Structures are given as structure tokens and as C-alpha cells.
Amino acid sequence: MGVGKSTVGRLLAERLGTGFRDTDEDIVAAEGRTIADIFVEEGEPAFRAIEKEAVRRAVAAHEGVLALGGGAVLDPDTRALLAGHRVVYLSMDVEEAVRRTGLNVARPLLAVNPRKQWRELMEARRHLYEEVAAAVVATDGRTPEEVTRAALDALELKEA
């Protein structure tokens, strides 16, 4: 959350001369409501089912850069689907997360004790991100342009 997946993804797609797609945006468009509203109205399990299907459709239909929501890797089928793809895990520490997002309550999984919950989420997810990643790029203290360059270098990709 707040790591810059959409911003860096758009820059990366532009540099590679390809399209960009964000599964969170797909979900909001398809559902006609925010992700926070889906969490509140239907709960996390329902959201994860919607997310799983959105990722499946996007991977099947999109050839360019794809940004996934931070919890998409929780699903083992999604992790299997990502195998063989060039996945970049954009990492950051909690202090950077606070600086970027303020860990505000608009993020449903951080509503009670944001710093503690962010740390717990990362402890639960980090190994999953690393499992699917072809490259890990730290975003702390870097501009989106610097992160994009690091991702291109890590994947040994040439700009279009």
C-alpha cells in the first residue's frame, strides 16, 4: 500500500512502449464502488474473491505492465498464475509508508492501529511477494523515475 505500484507501473509501461493496467482500477470500475466500500459492505473474503477474478482476467488479456493490489498474492492460485511472469516487488519500510500515505484510515486494512497493522501485513506478505518476484526494488527515498529505472535494470529490460 502506497509503494507506488500504479505510478511506477505507468512510467514503466511508457518506457517500454506498452500498455498499463491496474487491477484495483479494474475492480472499482466493474463494481462501481471503492475498494474500501467493498471491504465495509461485504468483507475481506468477498473482496479477495473479486480481486482473484480481476487478476485472472487481467493476466489473460493484458500483455503490458500490470499492477496488482497488495493482497493479491495471498491467493495461491494467483501466485501460481504469476509464475513465469516478470514480477517486480516494490518494497518499502514502515517509515516510508507513513511519509507517503500517512497510513490513513481510507485504507481498510489499516483502520485501527496503522503502524502496527502495516508491519503485521508486511510480515505476513513479504515472503509471498519475494516468492513471486523476479526482482525486488526498494522504493525508500527514491523518486518514481528512479524506481522505474531500477526496475528496468533489475529485469534487464531495454526502453522502447
DSSP file (Angstrom, degrees, kcal/mol; ACC not computed):
  #  RESIDUE AA STRUCTURE BP1 BP2  ACC     N-H-->O    O-->H-N    N-H-->O    O-->H-N    TCO  KAPPA ALPHA  PHI   PSI    X-CA   Y-CA   Z-CA
    1    1 A M              0   0    0      0, 0.0   100,-0.1     0, 0.0   102,-0.1   0.000 360.0 360.0 360.0 126.1    0.0    0.0    0.0
    2    2 A G        +     0   0    0     98,-0.1    98,-0.0     1,-0.1   101,-0.0   0.553 360.0 123.0  76.8   7.3    1.4    3.4   -1.0
    3    3 A V  S    S-     0   0    0     87,-0.1    -1,-0.1    89,-0.1    88,-0.0   0.693  85.4-104.7 -77.3 -17.7    4.5    1.9   -2.5
    4    4 A G     >  +     0   0    0      3,-0.1     4,-3.0    86,-0.0     5,-0.5   0.692  66.8 149.2 104.1  23.5    3.9    3.4   -5.9
    5    5 A K  H  > S+     0   0    0      1,-0.2     4,-2.2     2,-0.2     5,-0.1   0.916  77.7  40.6 -56.3 -46.7    2.7    0.4   -7.9
    6    6 A S  H  > S+     0   0    0      2,-0.2     4,-2.4     3,-0.2    -1,-0.2   0.925 117.9  46.2 -70.7 -44.9    0.4    2.5  -10.2
    7    7 A T  H  > S+     0   0    0      2,-0.2     4,-2.0     1,-0.2    -2,-0.2   0.952 119.3  39.9 -63.1 -50.3    2.7    5.4  -10.6
    8    8 A V  H  X S+     0   0    0     -4,-3.0     4,-3.1     1,-0.2     5,-0.2   0.889 113.3  56.3 -67.5 -39.1    5.8    3.2  -11.3
    9    9 A G  H  X S+     0   0    0     -4,-2.2     4,-2.5    -5,-0.5    -1,-0.2   0.912 108.0  47.4 -58.9 -43.5    3.7    0.9  -13.4
   10   10 A R  H  X S+     0   0    0     -4,-2.4     4,-2.4     2,-0.2    -1,-0.2   0.926 114.1  47.0 -64.0 -44.5    2.6    3.7  -15.7
   11   11 A L  H  X S+     0   0    0     -4,-2.0     4,-2.6     2,-0.2    -2,-0.2   0.913 112.3  50.4 -62.4 -42.8    6.1    5.0  -16.0
   12   12 A L  H  X S+     0   0    0     -4,-3.1     4,-1.9     2,-0.2    -2,-0.2   0.922 110.6  48.7 -62.7 -45.1    7.4    1.5  -16.7
   13   13 A A  H  X>S+     0   0    0     -4,-2.5     5,-2.6    -5,-0.2     4,-0.9   0.915 111.5  50.4 -61.2 -43.0    4.8    0.9  -19.4
   14   14 A E  H ><5S+     0   0    0     -4,-2.4     3,-0.7     1,-0.2    -2,-0.2   0.930 111.3  47.6 -60.9 -45.9    5.6    4.3  -21.0
   15   15 A R  H 3<5S+     0   0    0     -4,-2.6   145,-3.5     1,-0.2    -1,-0.2   0.812 115.6  45.4 -66.5 -30.0    9.3    3.5  -21.1
   16   16 A L  H 3<5S-     0   0    0     -4,-1.9    -1,-0.2   143,-0.3    -2,-0.2   0.530 110.1-122.2 -90.8  -6.6    8.7    0.0  -22.5
   17   17 A G  T <<5S+     0   0    0     -4,-0.9     2,-0.2    -3,-0.7    -3,-0.2   0.886  73.2 111.6  68.5  39.1    6.2    1.3  -25.1
   18   18 A T      < -     0   0    0     -5,-2.6    -1,-0.2    -6,-0.1    -2,-0.1  -0.760  69.2 -82.7-133.9 178.3    3.4   -0.9  -23.9
   19   19 A G        -     0   0    0     -2,-0.2    46,-2.4    -3,-0.1     2,-0.4  -0.360  32.4-142.0 -83.3 164.5    0.0   -0.6  -22.1
   20   20 A F  E     +a   65   0A   0     44,-0.2     2,-0.3    -2,-0.1    46,-0.2  -0.972  17.1 178.8-127.3 142.5   -0.6   -0.3  -18.4
   21   21 A R  E     -a   66   0A   0     44,-1.9    46,-2.8    -2,-0.4     2,-0.5  -0.996  12.7-158.9-144.2 140.8   -3.4   -1.9  -16.4
   22   22 A D  E  >  -a   67   0A   0     -2,-0.3     4,-2.1    44,-0.2     3,-0.2  -0.980   9.5-153.8-122.2 119.3   -4.2   -1.7  -12.6
   23   23 A T  H  > S+     0   0    0     44,-2.7     4,-2.3    -2,-0.5     5,-0.1   0.812  96.6  58.3 -67.1 -28.1   -6.4   -4.5  -11.2
   24   24 A D  H  > S+     0   0    0     43,-0.4     4,-2.3     2,-0.2    -1,-0.2   0.927 108.0  46.9 -63.6 -41.9   -7.6   -2.2   -8.4
   25   25 A E  H  > S+     0   0    0     -3,-0.2     4,-2.5     1,-0.2    -2,-0.2   0.890 110.0  53.9 -64.7 -38.6   -8.9    0.2  -11.0
   26   26 A D  H  X S+     0   0    0     -4,-2.1     4,-2.6     2,-0.2     5,-0.2   0.920 109.4  48.4 -59.4 -43.5  -10.5   -2.7  -12.8
   27   27 A I  H  X S+     0   0    0     -4,-2.3     4,-2.8     2,-0.2     5,-0.3   0.930 111.2  48.5 -64.4 -46.9  -12.3   -3.7   -9.6
   28   28 A V  H  X>S+     0   0    0     -4,-2.3     4,-2.0     1,-0.2     5,-0.7   0.915 114.2  47.1 -60.3 -43.6  -13.5   -0.2   -8.9
   29   29 A A  H  <5S+     0   0    0     -4,-2.5    -2,-0.2     2,-0.2    -1,-0.2   0.921 116.0  43.7 -64.8 -44.0  -14.8    0.2  -12.5
   30   30 A A  H  <5S+     0   0    0     -4,-2.6    -2,-0.2    -5,-0.2    -1,-0.2   0.875 121.1  39.0 -69.8 -38.0  -16.5   -3.2  -12.5
   31   31 A E  H  <5S-     0   0    0     -4,-2.8    -1,-0.2     2,-0.2    -2,-0.2   0.695  96.2-135.6 -88.0 -20.2  -18.1   -2.9   -9.1
   32   32 A G  T  <5S+     0   0    0     -4,-2.0     2,-0.3    -5,-0.3    -3,-0.2   0.775  75.7  77.0  69.5  25.8  -19.0    0.8   -9.3
   33   33 A R  S   <S-     0   0    0     -5,-0.7    -1,-0.2    -6,-0.3    -2,-0.2  -0.975  86.6 -87.0-157.8 164.4  -17.7    1.4   -5.8
   34   34 A T     >  -     0   0    0     -2,-0.3     4,-1.9     1,-0.1     5,-0.1  -0.271  33.9-116.5 -74.8 162.1  -14.4    1.9   -4.0
   35   35 A I  H  > S+     0   0    0      1,-0.2     4,-2.4     2,-0.2     5,-0.2   0.897 117.9  56.1 -63.0 -40.2  -12.3   -1.0   -2.6
   36   36 A A  H  > S+     0   0    0      1,-0.2     4,-2.3     2,-0.2    -1,-0.2   0.904 106.4  50.4 -58.6 -41.0  -12.9    0.4    0.9
   37   37 A D  H  > S+     0   0    0      2,-0.2     4,-3.1     1,-0.2     5,-0.3   0.893 108.2  52.0 -64.8 -39.3  -16.7    0.3    0.3
   38   38 A I  H  X>S+     0   0    0     -4,-1.9     4,-2.8     2,-0.2     5,-1.0   0.929 110.3  49.2 -62.1 -43.9  -16.4   -3.4   -0.8
   39   39 A F  H  X5S+     0   0    0     -4,-2.4     4,-1.2     3,-0.2    -2,-0.2   0.930 116.0  42.7 -59.2 -46.5  -14.5   -4.2    2.4
   40   40 A V  H  <5S+     0   0    0     -4,-2.3    -2,-0.2    -5,-0.2    -1,-0.2   0.922 121.6  38.5 -67.9 -45.0  -17.0   -2.5    4.6
   41   41 A E  H  <5S+     0   0    0     -4,-3.1    -2,-0.2    -5,-0.2    -3,-0.2   0.833 136.7  12.0 -78.9 -33.6  -20.1   -3.8    2.8
   42   42 A E  H  <5S-     0   0    0     -4,-2.8     4,-0.4    -5,-0.3    -3,-0.2   0.590 100.9-121.1-123.0 -16.3  -19.0   -7.4    2.0
   43   43 A G     X< -     0   0    0     -4,-1.2     4,-1.9    -5,-1.0     5,-0.1  -0.082  36.1 -68.7  93.0 164.9  -15.9   -8.1    4.0
   44   44 A E  H  > S+     0   0    0      1,-0.2     4,-3.0     2,-0.2     5,-0.2   0.895 125.6  57.1 -63.2 -43.1  -12.3   -9.0    3.0
   45   45 A P  H  > S+     0   0    0      0, 0.0     4,-1.8     0, 0.0    -1,-0.2   0.915 109.1  47.1 -57.2 -41.3  -13.1  -12.6    1.8
   46   46 A A  H  > S+     0   0    0     -4,-0.4     4,-2.0     1,-0.2    -2,-0.2   0.916 112.7  49.5 -65.2 -42.1  -15.6  -11.2   -0.7
   47   47 A F  H  X S+     0   0    0     -4,-1.9     4,-3.0     1,-0.2    -1,-0.2   0.927 108.3  53.1 -62.1 -43.1  -13.1   -8.6   -1.9
   48   48 A R  H  X S+     0   0    0     -4,-3.0     4,-2.6     1,-0.2    -1,-0.2   0.862 107.7  51.4 -62.3 -35.3  -10.4  -11.2   -2.3
   49   49 A A  H  X S+     0   0    0     -4,-1.8     4,-1.8    -5,-0.2    -1,-0.2   0.917 112.1  46.3 -66.0 -42.7  -12.7  -13.3   -4.5
   50   50 A I  H  X S+     0   0    0     -4,-2.0     4,-2.2     1,-0.2    -2,-0.2   0.918 113.9  49.4 -62.9 -43.9  -13.4  -10.3   -6.7
   51   51 A E  H  X S+     0   0    0     -4,-3.0     4,-2.6     2,-0.2     5,-0.2   0.906 106.8  54.7 -63.0 -43.6   -9.7   -9.5   -6.7
   52   52 A K  H  X S+     0   0    0     -4,-2.6     4,-2.3     1,-0.2    -1,-0.2   0.921 111.2  44.9 -57.3 -45.6   -8.7  -13.0   -7.7
   53   53 A E  H  X S+     0   0    0     -4,-1.8     4,-2.5     2,-0.2    -1,-0.2   0.884 111.4  53.2 -67.6 -38.8  -11.0  -12.9  -10.7
   54   54 A A  H  X S+     0   0    0     -4,-2.2     4,-2.3     2,-0.2    -2,-0.2   0.907 111.2  46.4 -63.1 -41.5   -9.8   -9.5  -11.7
   55   55 A V  H  X S+     0   0    0     -4,-2.6     4,-2.9     2,-0.2     5,-0.3   0.921 111.1  52.0 -66.6 -43.9   -6.2  -10.6  -11.7
   56   56 A R  H  X S+     0   0    0     -4,-2.3     4,-1.9    -5,-0.2    -2,-0.2   0.935 112.8  44.9 -57.8 -47.5   -7.0  -13.8  -13.6
   57   57 A R  H  X S+     0   0    0     -4,-2.5     4,-2.0     1,-0.2    -1,-0.2   0.916 114.2  49.3 -63.2 -43.4   -8.8  -11.8  -16.3
   58   58 A A  H  X S+     0   0    0     -4,-2.3     4,-2.4     1,-0.2    -2,-0.2   0.918 110.7  48.5 -65.7 -44.1   -6.1   -9.1  -16.5
   59   59 A V  H  < S+     0   0    0     -4,-2.9    -1,-0.2     1,-0.2    -2,-0.2   0.892 114.7  47.0 -63.2 -38.4   -3.2  -11.6  -16.8
   60   60 A A  H  < S+     0   0    0     -4,-1.9    -1,-0.2    -5,-0.3    -2,-0.2   0.834 123.8  30.7 -70.8 -32.6   -5.1  -13.5  -19.5
   61   61 A A  H  < S+     0   0    0     -4,-2.0     2,-0.5    -5,-0.2    -2,-0.2   0.625 105.1  74.2-105.4 -14.9   -6.0  -10.4  -21.5
   62   62 A H     <  -     0   0    0     -4,-2.4    -1,-0.1    -5,-0.2     4,-0.1  -0.887  42.6-179.4-114.3 128.4   -3.2   -7.9  -20.9
   63   63 A E        +     0   0    0     -2,-0.5    -1,-0.1     2,-0.1     3,-0.1   0.598  65.8  64.2 -95.0 -14.6    0.3   -8.1  -22.5
   64   64 A G  S    S-     0   0    0      1,-0.2     2,-0.3   -46,-0.0   -44,-0.2   0.261 102.6 -36.7 -92.2-147.2    1.8   -4.9  -20.9
   65   65 A V  E     -a   20   0A   0    -46,-2.4   -44,-1.9   -56,-0.1     2,-0.4  -0.624  56.8-165.7 -81.6 133.8    2.6   -3.8  -17.4
   66   66 A L  E     -a   21   0A   0     -2,-0.3     2,-0.5   -46,-0.2   -44,-0.2  -0.984   8.5-156.6-126.6 126.4    0.1   -4.9  -14.8
   67   67 A A  E     -a   22   0A   0    -46,-2.8   -44,-2.7    -2,-0.4   -43,-0.4  -0.894  13.9-161.5-102.0 129.8   -0.2   -3.5  -11.2
   68   68 A L        -     0   0    0     -2,-0.5   -63,-0.1   -46,-0.2     5,-0.0  -0.799  26.0-101.2-107.6 151.2   -1.8   -5.8   -8.6
   69   69 A G    >   -     0   0    0     -2,-0.3     3,-1.7     1,-0.1     4,-0.3  -0.323  40.0-107.0 -63.4 154.4   -3.3   -4.8   -5.3
   70   70 A G  T 3  S+     0   0    0      1,-0.3     3,-0.3     2,-0.1    -1,-0.1   0.724 116.7  48.2 -59.6 -25.6   -1.0   -5.6   -2.3
   71   71 A G  T >  S+     0   0    0      1,-0.2     3,-1.9     2,-0.1     4,-0.3   0.449  80.6  96.5 -95.9   0.1   -3.1   -8.5   -1.1
   72   72 A A  G X  S+     0   0    0     -3,-1.7     3,-1.3     1,-0.3     6,-0.2   0.836  76.9  62.1 -59.1 -32.9   -3.4  -10.3   -4.5
   73   73 A V  G 3  S+     0   0    0     -4,-0.3    -1,-0.3    -3,-0.3     6,-0.2   0.563  81.4  82.4 -72.8  -6.6   -0.5  -12.6   -3.6
   74   74 A L  G <  S+     0   0    0     -3,-1.9    -1,-0.3     4,-0.1    -2,-0.2   0.790  77.0  80.9 -66.4 -25.6   -2.4  -14.0   -0.7
   75   75 A D  S <> S-     0   0    0     -3,-1.3     4,-2.2    -4,-0.3     3,-0.2  -0.711  72.8-149.9 -86.2 123.8   -4.2  -16.4   -3.1
   76   76 A P  H  > S+     0   0    0      0, 0.0     4,-2.3     0, 0.0     5,-0.2   0.846  98.1  54.9 -62.2 -33.6   -2.2  -19.5   -4.0
   77   77 A D  H  > S+     0   0    0      2,-0.2     4,-2.2     1,-0.2     5,-0.1   0.888 108.2  49.7 -65.5 -37.7   -3.8  -19.7   -7.5
   78   78 A T  H  > S+     0   0    0      2,-0.2     4,-1.7    -3,-0.2    -1,-0.2   0.915 109.6  50.6 -66.6 -42.5   -2.8  -16.1   -8.1
   79   79 A R  H  X S+     0   0    0     -4,-2.2     4,-0.7     1,-0.2    -2,-0.2   0.918 111.4  48.5 -61.3 -41.5    0.8  -16.8   -7.1
   80   80 A A  H >< S+     0   0    0     -4,-2.3     3,-0.8     1,-0.2    -1,-0.2   0.888 108.4  54.8 -64.2 -38.3    0.8  -19.8   -9.5
   81   81 A L  H 3< S+     0   0    0     -4,-2.2    -1,-0.2     1,-0.2    -2,-0.2   0.826 105.5  53.2 -62.8 -32.7   -0.7  -17.6  -12.2
   82   82 A L  H >< S+     0   0    0     -4,-1.7     3,-2.3    -3,-0.2    -1,-0.2   0.646  81.5 114.3 -79.5 -15.4    2.2  -15.2  -11.8
   83   83 A A  T << S+     0   0    0     -3,-0.8     3,-0.1    -4,-0.7    49,-0.1  -0.312  80.6  21.9 -57.8 135.1    4.9  -17.9  -12.2
   84   84 A G  T 3  S+     0   0    0      1,-0.3     2,-0.3    48,-0.1    -1,-0.3   0.361 101.7 108.7  87.4  -6.2    6.9  -17.3  -15.3
   85   85 A H  S <  S-     0   0    0     -3,-2.3     2,-1.4    47,-0.1    -1,-0.3  -0.701  82.0-106.5 -98.6 155.8    6.0  -13.6  -15.5
   86   86 A R        -     0   0    0     -2,-0.3     2,-0.4    -3,-0.1    47,-0.1  -0.667  48.7-178.9 -81.9  92.1    8.4  -10.8  -14.8
   87   87 A V        -     0   0    0     -2,-1.4    47,-3.0    45,-0.4    48,-1.5  -0.804  13.4-160.1 -98.6 132.1    7.1   -9.7  -11.4
   88   88 A V  E     -b  135   0B   0     -2,-0.4     2,-0.7    45,-0.2    48,-0.2  -0.957   6.1-151.9-112.3 126.1    8.7   -6.8   -9.6
   89   89 A Y  E     -b  136   0B   0     46,-2.6    48,-2.6    -2,-0.5     2,-0.7  -0.876   9.0-154.0 -95.0 114.4    8.2   -6.5   -5.8
   90   90 A L  E     -b  137   0B   0     -2,-0.7     2,-0.2    46,-0.2    48,-0.2  -0.817  20.5-165.7 -89.4 114.2    8.4   -2.8   -4.9
   91   91 A S  E     +b  138   0B   0     46,-2.2    48,-2.8    -2,-0.7    49,-0.4  -0.663  17.0 163.9-103.9 156.0    9.4   -2.7   -1.2
   92   92 A M        -     0   0    0     -2,-0.2     2,-0.1    46,-0.2   -89,-0.1  -0.968  31.1-115.2-159.7 158.9    9.5    0.0    1.4
   93   93 A D     >  -     0   0    0     -2,-0.3     4,-2.1     1,-0.1     3,-0.3  -0.462  36.9-100.3 -94.8 172.0    9.7    0.2    5.2
   94   94 A V  H  > S+     0   0    0      1,-0.2     4,-2.5     2,-0.2     5,-0.2   0.845 119.5  56.1 -62.7 -36.3    7.1    1.5    7.6
   95   95 A E  H  > S+     0   0    0      1,-0.2     4,-2.2     2,-0.2    -1,-0.2   0.902 109.1  47.1 -64.9 -38.9    8.6    4.9    8.0
   96   96 A E  H  > S+     0   0    0     -3,-0.3     4,-2.5     2,-0.2    -1,-0.2   0.889 110.1  53.8 -66.8 -38.7    8.5    5.5    4.2
   97   97 A A  H  X>S+     0   0    0     -4,-2.1     4,-2.8     2,-0.2     5,-0.7   0.907 108.9  48.7 -61.6 -41.7    4.9    4.2    4.3
   98   98 A V  H  X5S+     0   0    0     -4,-2.5     4,-1.8     1,-0.2    -1,-0.2   0.928 111.8  49.4 -62.8 -45.0    4.0    6.7    6.9
   99   99 A R  H  <5S+     0   0    0     -4,-2.2    -2,-0.2    -5,-0.2    -1,-0.2   0.905 118.0  39.5 -61.4 -42.2    5.6    9.5    4.9
  100  100 A R  H  <5S+     0   0    0     -4,-2.5    -2,-0.2    -5,-0.1    -1,-0.2   0.896 135.2  12.7 -77.9 -41.8    3.8    8.6    1.7
  101  101 A T  H ><5S-     0   0    0     -4,-2.8     3,-0.8    -5,-0.2    -3,-0.2   0.610  81.5-131.4-113.6 -15.8    0.4    7.7    2.9
  102  102 A G  T 3<< -     0   0    0     -4,-1.8    -4,-0.2    -5,-0.7    -3,-0.1   0.528  53.2 -98.2  70.2   3.0    0.1    8.9    6.5
  103  103 A L  T 3   -     0   0    0     -6,-0.6    -1,-0.2     1,-0.1    12,-0.1   0.941  65.9-171.4  45.4  54.4   -1.3    5.4    7.0
  104  104 A N    X   -     0   0    0     -3,-0.8     3,-1.4     1,-0.1     6,-0.2  -0.255  35.6-111.8 -79.5 164.8   -4.7    6.9    6.8
  105  105 A V  T 3  S+     0   0    0      1,-0.3     6,-0.1     6,-0.1    -1,-0.1   0.486 102.9  84.9 -77.2  -2.3   -8.0    5.2    7.6
  106  106 A A  T 3  S+     0   0    0      1,-0.1    -1,-0.3     4,-0.1   -70,-0.1   0.648  77.2  78.8 -70.2 -11.8   -9.1    5.3    3.9
  107  107 A R  S X  S-     0   0    0     -3,-1.4     3,-2.4     1,-0.1    -1,-0.1  -0.869  80.7-150.3 -97.1 109.2   -7.1    2.1    3.6
  108  108 A P  G >  S+     0   0    0      0, 0.0     3,-0.9     0, 0.0    -1,-0.1   0.760  90.5  53.6 -58.5 -31.2   -9.4   -0.5    5.1
  109  109 A L  G 3  S+     0   0    0      1,-0.2     3,-0.1     2,-0.1    12,-0.1   0.509 110.8  48.4 -82.6  -0.5   -6.7   -2.9    6.4
  110  110 A L  G <  S+     0   0    0     -3,-2.4    -1,-0.2    -6,-0.2     8,-0.1   0.100  75.7 113.5-120.3  22.0   -5.0   -0.1    8.3
  111  111 A A  S <  S+     0   0    0     -3,-0.9    -1,-0.1     2,-0.1    -2,-0.1   0.767  77.3  36.4 -72.3 -28.2   -8.0    1.4   10.1
  112  112 A V  S    S-     0   0    0      1,-0.2    -1,-0.1    -4,-0.1    -2,-0.1   0.959 134.6  -1.7 -93.6 -67.8   -7.3    0.6   13.7
  113  113 A N  S  > S-     0   0    0      1,-0.2     4,-3.0     2,-0.0     5,-0.3  -0.808  70.7-169.5-126.0  87.4   -3.6    0.9   14.5
  114  114 A P  H  > S+     0   0    0      0, 0.0     4,-2.8     0, 0.0     5,-0.2   0.846  79.7  44.8 -54.2 -48.5   -1.9    1.8   11.2
  115  115 A R  H  > S+     0   0    0      2,-0.2     4,-2.3     1,-0.2     5,-0.2   0.944 118.0  44.1 -62.8 -46.8    1.8    1.3   12.0
  116  116 A K  H  > S+     0   0    0      1,-0.2     4,-2.4     2,-0.2    -1,-0.2   0.927 116.1  47.1 -63.3 -45.2    1.2   -2.0   13.8
  117  117 A Q  H  X S+     0   0    0     -4,-3.0     4,-2.8     2,-0.2    -1,-0.2   0.883 110.3  52.8 -66.3 -38.4   -1.1   -3.3   11.2
  118  118 A W  H  X S+     0   0    0     -4,-2.8     4,-2.5    -5,-0.3    -1,-0.2   0.938 110.8  47.4 -62.0 -45.6    1.2   -2.3    8.3
  119  119 A R  H  X S+     0   0    0     -4,-2.3     4,-2.6    -5,-0.2    -2,-0.2   0.926 113.1  48.4 -60.8 -44.4    4.1   -4.1   10.0
  120  120 A E  H  X S+     0   0    0     -4,-2.4     4,-2.1     2,-0.2    -2,-0.2   0.904 110.8  50.8 -64.0 -41.8    1.9   -7.2   10.5
  121  121 A L  H  X S+     0   0    0     -4,-2.8     4,-1.9     1,-0.2     5,-0.2   0.932 112.4  46.8 -60.2 -45.1    0.7   -7.1    6.9
  122  122 A M  H  X S+     0   0    0     -4,-2.5     4,-3.0     1,-0.2    -2,-0.2   0.891 110.3  52.1 -67.2 -38.6    4.2   -6.9    5.6
  123  123 A E  H  < S+     0   0    0     -4,-2.6     4,-0.4     1,-0.2    -1,-0.2   0.887 114.6  43.9 -62.7 -37.0    5.4   -9.7    7.9
  124  124 A A  H  < S+     0   0    0     -4,-2.1    -2,-0.2    -5,-0.2    -1,-0.2   0.787 125.5  31.8 -76.3 -28.2    2.6  -11.9    6.6
  125  125 A R  H >X S+     0   0    0     -4,-1.9     4,-2.4    -5,-0.2     3,-1.1   0.737  92.1  85.3-104.7 -26.2    3.1  -11.0    3.0
  126  126 A R  H 3X S+     0   0    0     -4,-3.0     4,-2.7     1,-0.3     5,-0.2   0.868  92.5  49.8 -50.4 -46.4    6.8  -10.3    2.4
  127  127 A H  H 3> S+     0   0    0     -4,-0.4     4,-1.8     1,-0.2    -1,-0.3   0.833 111.2  50.9 -64.2 -30.1    7.7  -13.9    1.8
  128  128 A L  H <> S+     0   0    0     -3,-1.1     4,-1.7     2,-0.2    -1,-0.2   0.903 109.7  49.0 -72.2 -41.3    4.8  -14.2   -0.7
  129  129 A Y  H  X S+     0   0    0     -4,-2.4     4,-1.3     1,-0.2    -2,-0.2   0.934 113.7  47.0 -60.2 -45.2    6.0  -11.1   -2.6
  130  130 A E  H  < S+     0   0    0     -4,-2.7    -1,-0.2    -5,-0.3    -2,-0.2   0.848 106.6  59.3 -66.2 -33.9    9.5  -12.5   -2.7
  131  131 A E  H  < S+     0   0    0     -4,-1.8    -1,-0.2    -5,-0.2    -2,-0.2   0.892 114.7  34.0 -61.5 -41.0    8.2  -15.9   -3.8
  132  132 A V  H  < S+     0   0    0     -4,-1.7   -45,-0.4    -3,-0.2     2,-0.3   0.608  98.2 104.8 -91.3 -12.1    6.6  -14.4   -7.0
  133  133 A A     <  -     0   0    0     -4,-1.3   -45,-0.2    -5,-0.2     3,-0.1  -0.503  45.2-172.3 -81.8 134.4    9.2  -11.7   -7.7
  134  134 A A  S    S+     0   0    0    -47,-3.0     2,-0.3     1,-0.3   -46,-0.2   0.664  86.5  14.5 -84.2 -22.1   11.8  -11.9  -10.4
  135  135 A A  E     -b   88   0B   0    -48,-1.5   -46,-2.6    -3,-0.0     2,-0.5  -0.993  65.5-146.5-151.7 147.7   13.2   -8.7   -8.9
  136  136 A V  E     -b   89   0B   0     -2,-0.3     2,-0.5   -48,-0.2   -46,-0.2  -0.980  17.5-171.9-115.9 127.0   12.9   -6.7   -5.6
  137  137 A V  E     -b   90   0B   0    -48,-2.6   -46,-2.2    -2,-0.5     2,-0.3  -0.974  16.9-139.5-124.2 119.1   13.3   -2.9   -5.9
  138  138 A A  E     -b   91   0B   0     -2,-0.5   -46,-0.2   -48,-0.2    12,-0.1  -0.561  14.3-172.5 -74.1 136.5   13.5   -0.8   -2.8
  139  139 A T    >   +     0   0    0    -48,-2.8     3,-2.2    -2,-0.3   -47,-0.2   0.530  39.0 127.6-106.5  -9.9   11.5    2.4   -3.1
  140  140 A D  T 3  S-     0   0    0    -49,-0.4     3,-0.1     1,-0.3    -2,-0.1  -0.249  87.3  -5.3 -55.5 125.0   12.6    4.2    0.1
  141  141 A G  T 3  S+     0   0    0      1,-0.2     2,-0.3   -45,-0.0    -1,-0.3   0.602 108.6 118.8  69.7  11.6   13.9    7.7   -0.6
  142  142 A R    <   -     0   0    0     -3,-2.2    -1,-0.2     2,-0.0    -3,-0.0  -0.824  62.7-124.0-111.3 149.4   13.6    7.2   -4.4
  143  143 A T     >  -     0   0    0     -2,-0.3     4,-2.3     1,-0.1     5,-0.2  -0.456  34.3-106.6 -78.2 160.9   11.5    9.1   -6.9
  144  144 A P  H  > S+     0   0    0      0, 0.0     4,-2.5     0, 0.0     5,-0.2   0.881 123.2  54.3 -55.7 -37.2    9.1    7.2   -9.1
  145  145 A E  H  > S+     0   0    0      2,-0.2     4,-2.3     1,-0.2     5,-0.2   0.902 108.1  48.4 -64.1 -41.0   11.6    7.8  -12.0
  146  146 A E  H  > S+     0   0    0      2,-0.2     4,-2.2     1,-0.2    -1,-0.2   0.887 112.1  49.0 -66.4 -38.9   14.4    6.3  -10.0
  147  147 A V  H  X S+     0   0    0     -4,-2.3     4,-2.5     2,-0.2    -2,-0.2   0.906 110.2  51.7 -66.4 -41.5   12.3    3.3   -9.1
  148  148 A T  H  X S+     0   0    0     -4,-2.5     4,-2.5    -5,-0.2    -2,-0.2   0.933 110.4  48.0 -60.3 -46.5   11.3    2.8  -12.7
  149  149 A R  H  X S+     0   0    0     -4,-2.3     4,-2.6     1,-0.2    -1,-0.2   0.912 111.6  50.7 -60.5 -43.2   15.0    2.9  -13.8
  150  150 A A  H  X S+     0   0    0     -4,-2.2     4,-2.8     2,-0.2    -1,-0.2   0.885 110.1  50.0 -63.2 -39.0   15.9    0.4  -11.0
  151  151 A A  H  X S+     0   0    0     -4,-2.5     4,-2.1     2,-0.2    -2,-0.2   0.925 110.9  48.6 -65.9 -44.1   13.1   -2.0  -12.1
  152  152 A L  H  X>S+     0   0    0     -4,-2.5     5,-2.6     1,-0.2     4,-0.5   0.930 114.8  45.8 -59.4 -45.5   14.2   -1.8  -15.8
  153  153 A D  H ><5S+     0   0    0     -4,-2.6     3,-0.9     3,-0.2    -2,-0.2   0.923 111.1  52.0 -63.9 -44.7   17.8   -2.5  -14.7
  154  154 A A  H 3<5S+     0   0    0     -4,-2.8    -1,-0.2     1,-0.3    -2,-0.2   0.856 116.4  39.8 -62.4 -35.7   16.7   -5.4  -12.4
  155  155 A L  H 3<5S-     0   0    0     -4,-2.1    -1,-0.3    -5,-0.2    -2,-0.2   0.457 108.2-126.4 -91.7  -1.8   14.7   -7.1  -15.1
  156  156 A E  T <<5 +     0   0    0     -3,-0.9     2,-0.3    -4,-0.5    -3,-0.2   0.914  55.0 156.6  54.9  46.7   17.4   -6.2  -17.7
  157  157 A L      < -     0   0    0     -5,-2.6     2,-0.4    -6,-0.2    -1,-0.2  -0.792  36.5-136.5-103.5 145.4   14.8   -4.6  -20.0
  158  158 A K        -     0   0    0     -2,-0.3     2,-0.1  -142,-0.1    -5,-0.0  -0.787  23.8-112.3 -99.6 143.0   15.5   -2.0  -22.6
  159  159 A E              0   0    0     -2,-0.4  -143,-0.3     1,-0.1  -144,-0.1  -0.409 360.0 360.0 -70.3 150.7   13.4    1.1  -23.1
  160  160 A A              0   0    0   -145,-3.5  -144,-0.1  -146,-0.1    -1,-0.1   0.465 360.0 360.0 -73.1 360.0   11.4    1.3  -26.3
